[in-house]
């Protein structure tokens, strides 16, 4: 191969890599990982997580990536042992179009439950509780006060996302000061109508 042709090949490869990097910087697509989750009954399960990303909006000043989460998904084996895979998807969005964040996956009376939070302008977290019933997720209205629960899901991902997050890694990431608002659910579900 002559020198000019080799140079052309390297330029083509460089262009392809640049385009790939810029497409990644646009931030659409999804981020997938698996994480260990410690349930309140002492069981440790592995959950598949997915965050679907979309192009960002008006928050450019605080979000230089140009993208933001559009939807969160959790996939896990039925804790009742049926062998079925269960999937939960975020359905609510806040006033800035950010999706609700799943914070807790657990089991009550042998049925999966998920607690999530939608962040409201003014620093107010609105909590939701879902339970899995007859093949569908049903939202359960939370009272104004309820038992405090510690978050057991990874709160935020980062640029160097690992493919597998064990309990110790998650504990360290979730103890970051930036995650403080999401480190627990409850003991109150505030009235955010004034926020």
C-alpha positions in Angstrom: 0.0 0.0 0.0 1.5 3.3 -1.0 1.9 6.3 1.4 -1.0 8.4 -0.1 -3.5 5.5 0.1 -2.5 4.8 3.6 -3.0 8.4 4.5 -6.5 8.3 2.9 -7.4 5.2 5.0 -6.2 6.9 8.2 -8.2 10.1 7.4 -11.3 8.0 6.7 -10.9 6.1 10.0 -10.4 9.4 11.8 -13.5 10.9 10.3 -15.5 7.9 11.2 -14.3 8.0 14.8 -15.0 11.7 15.0 -18.6 11.2 13.7 -19.1 8.4 16.2 -17.9 10.6 19.0 -20.1 13.5 18.0 -23.1 11.3 17.7 -22.4 9.9 21.1 -22.1 13.5 22.4 -25.6 14.2 21.1 -26.6 11.8 23.8 -29.5 9.9 22.3 -29.7 6.1 22.7 -29.6 4.2 25.9 -27.2 3.3 28.8 -27.5 -0.3 30.1 -26.0 -1.9 33.2 -26.7 -4.6 35.8 -26.7 -3.9 39.5 -27.1 -5.9 42.7 -30.1 -4.9 44.8 -30.5 -5.8 48.5 -34.1 -6.4 49.3 -35.6 -5.8 52.8 -36.0 -9.6 53.3 -32.2 -10.0 53.0 -32.2 -11.4 49.4 -29.8 -9.9 46.9 -31.0 -9.9 43.3 -29.5 -8.7 40.1 -31.5 -6.1 38.2 -31.0 -5.0 34.6 -31.2 -1.2 34.3 -31.7 0.9 31.3 -31.8 4.7 30.9 -33.1 5.9 27.5 -31.6 9.2 26.6 -33.0 12.0 24.4 -31.7 15.3 23.2 -31.8 18.0 25.9 -34.0 21.0 26.1 -33.9 24.4 27.8 -31.5 23.4 30.5 -28.4 23.9 28.4 -26.7 26.0 31.1 -26.7 23.1 33.6 -26.6 20.2 31.1 -23.7 20.6 28.7 -24.0 17.0 27.4 -27.0 18.1 25.2 -29.0 15.1 26.3 -30.9 14.0 29.3 -32.8 10.9 30.6 -36.1 10.3 28.8 -37.1 7.1 30.5 -35.8 4.6 33.1 -36.5 0.8 33.0 -35.9 -2.0 35.5 -35.9 -5.7 34.5 -35.7 -8.5 37.0 -36.8 -12.1 37.7 -40.1 -12.4 39.5 -39.2 -12.7 43.2 -42.1 -15.2 43.6 -40.0 -17.6 41.5 -42.4 -17.9 38.5 -39.4 -17.6 36.1 -41.0 -14.6 34.4 -39.1 -11.4 33.8 -40.8 -8.3 35.1 -40.2 -4.8 33.7 -41.0 -1.5 35.2 -40.9 1.8 33.2 -41.0 5.4 34.4 -44.2 7.0 33.2 -44.3 10.4 35.0 -42.3 13.5 34.1 -41.6 16.7 35.9 -42.3 20.2 34.7 -38.8 20.3 33.0 -39.7 16.9 31.2 -37.2 14.9 33.3 -38.6 11.4 34.1 -39.3 10.0 37.5 -36.3 8.2 39.0 -36.7 4.7 40.5 -35.2 4.7 44.0 -36.3 1.5 45.6 -37.1 -1.9 44.3 -38.4 -4.3 47.0 -41.0 -7.0 47.7 -44.1 -6.8 49.9 -46.2 -9.9 50.5 -44.2 -11.6 47.7 -45.1 -8.9 45.2 -42.6 -6.5 43.6 -42.9 -2.8 44.6 -41.1 0.3 43.2 -40.8 3.7 44.9 -39.8 6.6 42.6 -39.5 10.3 42.7 -40.3 13.1 40.4 -38.3 16.2 41.2 -40.3 19.4 41.3 -39.0 22.9 40.8 -38.1 24.3 44.2 -36.4 21.2 45.5 -39.5 19.2 46.3 -39.5 15.4 45.7 -42.9 13.9 44.9 -42.8 10.2 45.7 -44.8 7.4 44.0 -45.3 3.8 44.9 -46.1 1.1 42.4 -47.0 -2.6 43.1 -47.0 -5.4 40.6 -50.4 -7.0 40.4 -51.8 -9.4 37.8 -49.1 -8.6 35.2 -49.3 -4.8 35.5 -47.9 -2.0 37.6 -50.5 -0.2 39.7 -49.8 3.1 41.5 -50.7 3.1 45.2 -51.5 6.4 46.7 -49.0 7.2 49.5 -50.3 8.9 52.7 -48.8 12.2 53.8 -46.6 10.2 56.2 -45.2 6.7 55.8 -42.3 4.5 56.8 -38.9 5.9 55.7 -37.0 3.6 53.4 -33.4 3.9 52.3 -32.8 3.9 48.6 -31.5 0.6 47.3 -31.1 1.4 43.5 -28.3 3.4 41.9 -29.4 7.0 42.0 -27.4 8.5 39.1 -25.2 7.1 36.4 -22.0 8.7 35.3 -19.9 9.0 32.2 -17.7 6.1 33.3 -20.6 3.7 33.8 -19.6 0.2 34.7 -21.5 -2.7 33.2 -22.0 -4.3 36.6 -22.5 -2.4 39.9 -22.1 -4.4 43.1 -23.5 -3.3 46.4 -20.3 -1.7 47.7 -19.8 0.4 44.5 -23.4 1.5 44.7 -23.1 2.4 48.4 -20.1 4.7 47.5 -21.8 6.3 44.5 -25.1 6.9 46.4 -23.3 8.5 49.3 -22.1 11.4 47.1 -23.4 14.8 48.3 -25.1 15.4 44.9 -27.5 12.5 45.6 -28.5 13.6 49.1 -32.1 14.5 48.0 -32.7 10.9 46.8 -31.0 8.8 49.5 -34.3 7.9 51.1 -38.0 7.9 50.4 -40.2 9.3 53.1 -41.1 9.7 55.9 -43.3 12.4 54.4 -44.7 12.9 50.9 -44.7 16.7 50.8 -47.3 18.9 49.3 -45.3 20.4 46.4 -48.1 22.5 45.1 -46.4 25.5 46.7 -42.9 24.8 45.3 
